[in-house]
Amino acid sequence: MLIIGGGINGVGTFRDLALQGVDVALVERGDYCQGASGASSHMIHGGIRYLENGEFRLVQESVVERNRLLKIAPHYVKPLQTTIPIFSTFSGMLSAPTRFLTHKQGKPKERGAFLIKLGLSMYDFFSRDGGSVPRHQFRGRAKALAELPSLHPGIKYAATYFDASVHNPERLTLDVLQDGEKAGIGSGLPGGSARASNYVSLVSMDSSAAGSVVLRDELTGEEFSFQADVIVNTTGAWVDLTNEAMGAASSFMGGTKGSHIVLDHPELLAACGGREIFFEHTDGRIVLIYPMGDRVLVGTTDVEADMAQDAVCTEAEIDYFFDLVGYVFPSIMVDRSQIVYSFAGVRPLPRHDDTQPGFVSRDYRIERSERPASGAAAALGGKAAVVLSLIGGKWTTFRALAEHLSNDVLRELGMERKISTAKLAIGGGSGFPNSEDGIQDWVKKHMAPGLDADRVSGLLTRYGTRAEDVIAYLHAGEDRKLRSTNELSVRELEFMAANEQIGHLVDVLIRRTSLAFRGLVTGELLNEVAEILSGQLAWDSAKRDAEIQHAQNVLLRFHGVTVHSLVA
Ligand SMILES: Cc1cc2nc3c(=O)[nH]c(=O)nc-3n(C[C@H](O)[C@H](O)[C@H](O)COP(=O)(O)OP(=O)(O)OC[C@H]3O[C@@H](n4cnc5c(N)ncnc54)[C@H](O)[C@@H]3O)c2cc1C
């Protein structure tokens, strides 16, 4: 079978099917996690606000999955203390129940303390399994301001509860993918029974054989046919376009665009006190400000997406973000010079006609269709190919969704499920220390000449316990740190080039490391990384310069980052 689309949902389904022993391939037209999966708010959450839309099934599944991910992917998914500043007591009391009982989408009313308390109590109820996260707490104005002194002095209360955040979604996606590839090894098929390739896109149906599609290698331009009994379309917001390419138009999707900015702003970072500040802005949208390492993430918007246009963060959205920071932290000034990175993506939401974007269901569904054999394939009596299209699917629920999608595929293939992924550690989450002391011990144990505590700790953060493989690779030859950053060495880049499907220089900056996200890409870094990769990926000097140019273009166009390279 063939999965099209290497976001978290396609990759999660790939891993699940590989573990069931299915002969599965996945193609992604760009890099893994470059679509919506690389543009999220990084929250692994039950979605408290979906309660007011009456989406109880989704909230229930999401909190269960959040609690599971904290256990099976502890290297990247961490608890997130979240505070909601509240400006009124009873507001929204009438509009919210009306909304979820009648499904009418009027202009949202401010959500007051009473309503938020009700929502959080329900949320606690949904989260009650095994006490993975503590229950919520309500604070009056004085206590709230004592805890977070920069909050707007006009607040009446603050509610605090726990959710989770994913710190490195791109690497978590890669871990899930590599688990799938590993599961396919030993199947007796050349290359294993689970194979995945980035920079390969689906272009059309191939009428010469039933279930055949035409794939294109985007790095070389080569096109070839691929035959599958079942095709899974997990191309997110592009699902309809992919179906159209396969000769069967659909109109399932109605994606909305959301953007974020990343700020290097120590004062704002300190003001958050290590918490996510999650609140309702003056237009009724739920927005967030929260620390991600030494940076602050601010988001997000929710506007109808035009799939003919690239999703980028606009100047108007930046103004909106500054406005929302000023709304909760009025004494803190923010300006454009503090933005180190921006990103935008399209949520793969269902078509929603006149429902306001913020109120469109976040739940997912799977649509089955058949592509009858045509042309030569029909003449030869070829059977129809089954296509399963995924509509929706949040980051938080990817494991459960993958299980559903995979069950549907197994039914089509007449196979049985062999193993559940519910408790199976993901990649470098396996054996990850479960306390700060445990982390320190792990670091001490792996220190060696050339690998000081900072470097080992950086590797553990980047790879989880898979860092052991990286460290073994570093020890197997002469190594040195890059001149342009302390966070990478020559051999680590070689390890990535050998094991992590790097198609372009920019993949290293945005998705194999968080250097771009944190605003740490310099011209010197671009040149040095390009130089080292050239040796590994057989790039000649023209290709190396083209890669530097490509990285600069992507960083400027999609992330608002200008990097002056040192190439003449
Ligand atoms: C602004 C924003 C904030 C969000 N915040 C959160 C959050 O905090 N928590 C949460 O749980 N969820 C959040 N989400 C939702 C979540 O990120 C997405 O629902 C999820 O990542 C979708 O994953 P996917 O794999 O279905 O789609 P995608 O990640 O979009 O993957 C689809 C892939 O298909 C590929 N593709 C397209 N056409 C082809 C083709 N012809 N051939 C091959 N490949 C193709 C694309 O390149 C893309 O990589 C957010 C989304 C956005 C946009």
The ligand as a Tripos MOL2 file, in Angstrom:
@<TRIPOS>MOLECULE
LIG
   53    58     1     0     0
SMALL
NO_CHARGES

@<TRIPOS>ATOM
      1 C1         -1.4570   27.3660   12.7390 C.3       1 LIG1
      2 C2         -1.7110   25.9730   13.2130 C.ar      1 LIG1
      3 C3         -1.6970   25.6920   14.5790 C.ar      1 LIG1
      4 C4         -1.9400   24.3810   15.0100 C.ar      1 LIG1
      5 N1         -1.8030   24.1070   16.3370 N.ar      1 LIG1
      6 C5         -1.9810   22.8320   16.7700 C.ar      1 LIG1
      7 C6         -1.7360   22.5130   18.1230 C.ar      1 LIG1
      8 O1         -1.3000   23.3500   18.9230 O.2       1 LIG1
      9 N2         -1.9660   21.2390   18.5160 N.ar      1 LIG1
     10 C7         -2.4150   20.2800   17.6570 C.ar      1 LIG1
     11 O2         -2.6500   19.1570   18.0840 O.2       1 LIG1
     12 N3         -2.6120   20.5470   16.3390 N.ar      1 LIG1
     13 C8         -2.4030   21.7950   15.8850 C.ar      1 LIG1
     14 N4         -2.5640   22.1030   14.5720 N.ar      1 LIG1
     15 C9         -3.0790   21.0660   13.6710 C.3       1 LIG1
     16 C10        -1.9870   20.1120   13.2100 C.3       1 LIG1
     17 O3         -0.7590   20.7720   13.0370 O.3       1 LIG1
     18 C11        -2.4070   19.4850   11.8830 C.3       1 LIG1
     19 O4         -3.7430   19.1320   11.9170 O.3       1 LIG1
     20 C12        -1.5600   18.2610   11.5720 C.3       1 LIG1
     21 O5         -0.1990   18.5810   11.6660 O.3       1 LIG1
     22 C13        -1.9100   17.7470   10.1940 C.3       1 LIG1
     23 O6         -0.9740   16.7720    9.8260 O.3       1 LIG1
     24 P1         -1.1300   16.0330    8.4270 P.3       1 LIG1
     25 O7         -0.0640   15.0150    8.3840 O.co2     1 LIG1
     26 O8         -2.5240   15.5480    8.2660 O.co2     1 LIG1
     27 O9         -0.9420   17.1920    7.3430 O.3       1 LIG1
     28 P2          0.3870   17.9720    6.8960 P.3       1 LIG1
     29 O10         1.3410   18.1080    8.0030 O.co2     1 LIG1
     30 O11        -0.0370   19.2240    6.2200 O.co2     1 LIG1
     31 O12         1.0340   16.9760    5.8590 O.3       1 LIG1
     32 C14         0.5750   16.8050    4.5480 C.3       1 LIG1
     33 C15         1.7860   16.5830    3.6740 C.3       1 LIG1
     34 O13         1.3780   16.1680    2.3700 O.3       1 LIG1
     35 C16         2.3620   16.6150    1.4750 C.3       1 LIG1
     36 N5          1.8260   16.5860    0.1150 N.ar      1 LIG1
     37 C17         0.8880   17.3910   -0.4400 C.ar      1 LIG1
     38 N6          0.6500   17.0430   -1.7070 N.ar      1 LIG1
     39 C18         1.4510   15.9770   -1.9790 C.ar      1 LIG1
     40 C19         1.6660   15.1710   -3.1480 C.ar      1 LIG1
     41 N7          1.0030   15.3880   -4.2900 N.pl3     1 LIG1
     42 N8          2.5800   14.1650   -3.0880 N.ar      1 LIG1
     43 C20         3.2700   13.9290   -1.9230 C.ar      1 LIG1
     44 N9          3.0960   14.6700   -0.8070 N.ar      1 LIG1
     45 C21         2.2000   15.6820   -0.8250 C.ar      1 LIG1
     46 C22         2.6820   18.0110    1.9610 C.3       1 LIG1
     47 O14         3.9410   18.4590    1.4930 O.3       1 LIG1
     48 C23         2.6180   17.8390    3.4710 C.3       1 LIG1
     49 O15         3.8960   17.6440    4.0580 O.3       1 LIG1
     50 C24        -2.2590   23.3690   14.0770 C.ar      1 LIG1
     51 C25        -2.2420   23.6460   12.7110 C.ar      1 LIG1
     52 C26        -1.9360   24.9320   12.2740 C.ar      1 LIG1
     53 C27        -1.8520   25.2010   10.7990 C.3       1 LIG1
@<TRIPOS>BOND
     1     1     2 1
     2     2     3 ar
     3     2    52 ar
     4     3     4 ar
     5     4     5 ar
     6     4    50 ar
     7     5     6 ar
     8     6     7 ar
     9     6    13 1
    10     7     8 2
    11     7     9 ar
    12     9    10 ar
    13    10    11 2
    14    10    12 ar
    15    12    13 ar
    16    13    14 ar
    17    14    15 1
    18    14    50 ar
    19    15    16 1
    20    16    17 1
    21    16    18 1
    22    18    19 1
    23    18    20 1
    24    20    21 1
    25    20    22 1
    26    22    23 1
    27    23    24 1
    28    24    25 2
    29    24    26 1
    30    24    27 1
    31    27    28 1
    32    28    29 2
    33    28    30 1
    34    28    31 1
    35    31    32 1
    36    32    33 1
    37    33    34 1
    38    33    48 1
    39    34    35 1
    40    35    36 1
    41    35    46 1
    42    36    37 ar
    43    36    45 ar
    44    37    38 ar
    45    38    39 ar
    46    39    40 ar
    47    39    45 ar
    48    40    41 1
    49    40    42 ar
    50    42    43 ar
    51    43    44 ar
    52    44    45 ar
    53    46    47 1
    54    46    48 1
    55    48    49 1
    56    50    51 ar
    57    51    52 ar
    58    52    53 1
@<TRIPOS>SUBSTRUCTURE
     1 LIG1         1 GROUP 0 **** ****
